[in-house]
């Protein structure tokens, strides 16, 4: 019986090839979107799940409290003393691992004579830690022992990194590499390549206490924090995160200086990857809101695809009426007919799943590229994906096939054989119309969201941040004593390059993603100010190069050490000074030895991303903290000047890899997740509107068949083709308008809430909704016009001759 059921189903599906093709394209596209989103979410939710002790692992965050108790934010960095004393203060914890994440590091491979034979720039995956890290986390070693990290100047390499450095990882043990041309380290272990789904992409791991990180071990600093220095804890069974938080807070409160209200909070490992505010070491975090949004998009698009199937199936009902009538006359009951139509649906869904899998093979790597994630087509071969597709196949078959099977199996055989089927439409709107309206609610909602997100991204890209950013390139240089000693020579050589207009040496760009924050002593006060400020070390060319504007005072004089300060209006306001001029010549001190006078007040510029408001800012000069050369190039020939800059840099620093980044490229990185969201929204909006058009096509097809005699009568009575098309088009426009009327307020509420996360944002103008509605109406009319014109052109003699 089952064999006969599917044989008949295949014949019917094959006989109605055009109808089947449209359904397969619609369902296949919807299932493909669900499949890609499932793979994406599956990847994110699997982060660091492979650690055997994952349920007992916590990281400590620092909870920063400003003078205003409401002004609280969290950072992944802790003070250097916290990991050293935590186990002493809480003896019950099993392991404590300090973790320093080094970025933008220069590595030189040495030969047996200590000469540099290769050089590499490592942008990520470089960590310093202790053996406890490998007792907490499960990162297998191919060779060596974690205990080797007890000693300084020891380094582990991943298998992939060892092969890049030495060709064969087996040859790497006991070889030497140099970190930033300063510290020579001995290779004592090879790590198995880290899984893709971890926030610790371990490429290079060296012992904490190596090079300048020795300060982190020896200096028992409680009050300062560094965003790249974290702490992970393995608790014993039964110890809760709340208990760890309470004990850690008591420890730091006991050791903090008076007035420092910052505290610690324990965060479970399974929450780290979803904390987009504090962040993680991989920069791959995703918010729970983003995951929920992706699931909602997948659900809505799948519903649209199922609605299309329902509309197209019922649109074909008239052509199947005689078949149903004959089956019933020959003894077929309603249950058998329903099973027959469900079998046909299953065949279509199975073929759609195959199409979706094919689309997924192409789409998954593309989405990975957009989201900057290591997603590969091979992820579709996971057993979780197979289970998901089986559940999806059953669910779509039932949802999409149930209603059409009820409609088609319910035909009266006498009326069906006489071709006298009547589809009565209840007052108001029919189910078929309601489904189309629902489709366009979703489609227009996605269009509106996409337009708003794109406009917000354009605002971020094109709005002035208050400083110059065009044709300015930043080149990092080594910050060791040898590198610093060559700065004057570097500056002199750069000035001689044609097209180089001005060069500034500094520690940071005007707006950077990883700022240094500090508080200070103002005017010999007995205690520090109760707020934190961004601090940058810059030379006298910094303000002219970035065209920073002064509201009071003047620029700093040339100096190698801290003598003068520039501040911004936000800092002056925090100090309670009403006039910028009154801040001039006031003293700022970091300690008894490092102090200077305010000589200039800068007009506020956006020293962080547009997501946040102006932060208090301190600029001063300290040559030993310079790490960046900002070079203003001629706008007309900046590309031609770059080779000259590279040649000079290689002459001055031959041991290091040259790299550069334009300021506008760096600023764009602030909004990476938003741009990714925009790209994903645009793709899904296109899919949703195409699927909605298939739904309209189905409804237009149904109407063309059902009202063919009405069209004939109207033509006999003198109606023109254009008049008939206009008359029937109004019905579809009404459906689109109803969908627009419902989608607009809902989308406005959601997007207005989304924009509240940004201090600087666009306003949601009525023109956005007008544009979205106009797009939807035009697409709808373009979709149904072919069917309506075809119906209107039918010879009335043919349409009325059966009466």
C-alpha positions, 0 to 999 in steps of 0.5 A: 500500500505504501509503495503504491501510495508513493508511486501514485504521488510521484506520478501526480507530482511529475504530471504537474511539473510547473506547479511542483517546480515552484513549490520546490523552489519555495520550500527549498529556499525556506528550508535552506535559510533554516539550515544555514541559520541552524549551522550558524547557531549550532557553531556558536552554542558549541563554544568551549563545550568540549572541556570536561570540567566546563560546568565548574569553570568561571572567569572573573570580570571587573565591575567598574563603579563610577561616582554615579552609582548607575554608571556601571560597566564590566570588563574582562580584565582584572588587576595583576594581583587578583590571580596571585592571591585568589587561591590563598584567599579562597583555598577551596578553589582547585585552580587559578589561571592568569591569562594574558592575551597578546595581540599584534606581536612580532615573532622572529625565528632564530637559527642555531647561531641566533640569527633571524631567518624568518619573521611573522606578524601574529595578530591573534592567538598569542597567550601567556599563562601558567601550567594551571591553565592546562589543568583547567581546560582540555587542550591536548599536547602532541609533545611536551608537558604543561609543567614546562610553563613554570619557567620563564622564556618557555613557549608552546606552539600549535601544530599549525604554527610550528609547521609555518615556522619550522616546516615540520612540527617534529623539528620545532622542539628546542628551537628558539624564537624571539618575541618582538625582537626582545625576548628569546624563548625556547620551544618546549611543547607542541599543542594540538590545533585548537578546535574552531569553536573555542574562545582560546585560539592557541597558536602561541602560548608562552610562560607568564613572567617572560619578557615584560610580563614579569611585571604581572608576576612581581608587581602586586597591583590591586587598583589597575586593570588591563583588558587583555589580562584575565583570570580563570578559576576551576571551582570544586564541586558544589561551589557556586558562582555567587559564592565565588563572587562574594569571596572575590569581592571581599578580597579586592575590597580589603586590598583596594585603596580608599575610594576604589569601589570596583569589584569582581564578579564570577561568570560561568564559562557557558556565558562567556561567548554570549557576553558582547559587552565584556567581550572575549579573547576570540572576538567572535561573541554573539549576543543571546538577542542575536541568536533569538533574532536569527531563530525568529527569521528562520521560523518566519521564512519557513512559515512563508514557504509553507504558506506558499505551498498552501496557496499553490496547492489550493490554487490547483484544487480545481484541476484536481477536482475530477480526480478526487470525484472519480476516486471517491466514486470508486470507493476511496474514503477521505482518509485515504485521499488525505494520505495521498495528498500528504504523500505528494507533499512529502515527495515535494518536501524531500526534493526540497530538502535535497535542494536546500542541502545543495544551497547550504553547501554554497551558502554556509561558507558565504555566511561564514565569510560575512560573519568572519567565522570558520564555517565550512560546508563540511559542517552540514555532515554533522549528526545534529544537522541530519536530525534537524533535517528529519524533524524539519521534513516531518514538520513541513510536510504536516504543516504545509500538507495538512490544510490542502489535504483537508480541502482537496479530500473534502470535495463533493464528488457530484459537484467535482465531476460536474465542475461546479465547485464553489469556494465561499469566501466568508465575510472579511478576509479568507484564510488564503488572503490572511496567509498572504497578508501574513507573508507581507507583514514579515517581508515588509518588516524585514525590508523596513529593518534592513533600510533602517540598519543600512541608514544607521551604518551609513551614518556611522560611516559618513558622519564626521567624528570631529577629527580628520581621517582621510588619507591617514595611515597608521603603522605600528612600530616596536615599542622596545628601547631599541625601537624607541631610540630609532624614532627620530631617525624614522620621522626624519626618513618619512618626512623625505618621502614625496607625498608624506605631509605630516607624521605623528608618533603616538600610542593610540588613534583618536578613537580606538577599540582598546583604550587605556583608562585612568583616574588622576589627582587634580590640583593637589587634591588628597585623593584621585578624581572619582571618574576615569579618563581615556589617556593617550601619549602623543607628540606635538604633531598629533593635534595638527595631523588629526585637525583637532580643534581647540576651544581654549589654550594651545597645543603642547610643546615638543617633549619626550616626557610628561610636562603638559596636558591637553584635555577635552570639554567632557573632562572639563565638565566632569571636573565641574569647571563651567568655562574651558578657559578656567581649566588652563594651567591647572595641575594634573598628576598621576603620582608624585613624579608624573605631573603637568599643567593643562595647556589646551582644551580640545573641542569634544570629538568622538573618541570612541565609537558612535555607540557611546558618548564623548569620554573624558580625554587626557593627552600628554607626551611620553616617548617611551609609550609610543607604538604607532606612527600616524602618517598624513599622505597627500590625498591625490597620491597616497597610494603611490607614497605607500611603497616609499613608507614601506621601504623606509620602515624596512630599512629602520626595522628590518627584523619586523614585518611591515603592516599598515591600516588606514584610519577609516578602515580601523573605524569601520571595525567598530561596527563589524557586528552591525555590518554583518547584521546588515548583510544578513538582514539584506539577504533574508529580506530578499528571500522573504520578499521572493517567497512572498511573491510566490504566495501572491503568484499562487493566489493570482493563479487561483483567482485566474481559474476561479473567476475566469467566467466573471472575466468572460462576462465582463468582457462581453459587457464591454470591459477592457483588458486594462480595466479588468487588470486594474479591478483585480489588482486592487485586491492584491494591493489591498492585501499588501497595504494591510500587511504594511499597516500591521508591519509598520508600527511593530517594526518601528517599535522594535527598531526604535528599541534597537537604536536605543543602544546607540548614543548617536543614531538616526531618527526613524523618518516616515520616508523609510516606511513609504519606501518599504511600502512602495517597494512591496507594492511594486514587487506585488504588482509585477508578480501578479500582473502576468497572471492577471493579464493572461486571465483578461486576454482569454477569449470570453467564448472559451470561458463561457462555453461550459455554461 
